[in-house]
C-alpha cells in the first residue's frame, strides 16, 4: 500500500488491532535528525517459509521510499 503526504490526500488511519494499513495525513515535514518508524507485517498464506528475497510468491519484502519537494536551506 502506498500513502501520500500532501495537503489534499486523506490517508486511512492505521488500526494495529485489526492489522490494517494506515498513515497520518497532511504534509510530512522532516528535518535533519528526524527518524521514521516503519512496521511491516507479512501474511504468509502458504506452507513455505518466506525469506527476504526479490521473488513474488516465495520471498518477503517491505520497502520504504520517498521524495521531497520545496526544500528550503536556511
Secondary structure as GFF3:
##gff-version 3
##sequence-region A 1 74
A	DSSP	beta_strand	51	52	.	.	.	ID=ss1
A	DSSP	beta_strand	59	60	.	.	.	ID=ss2
###
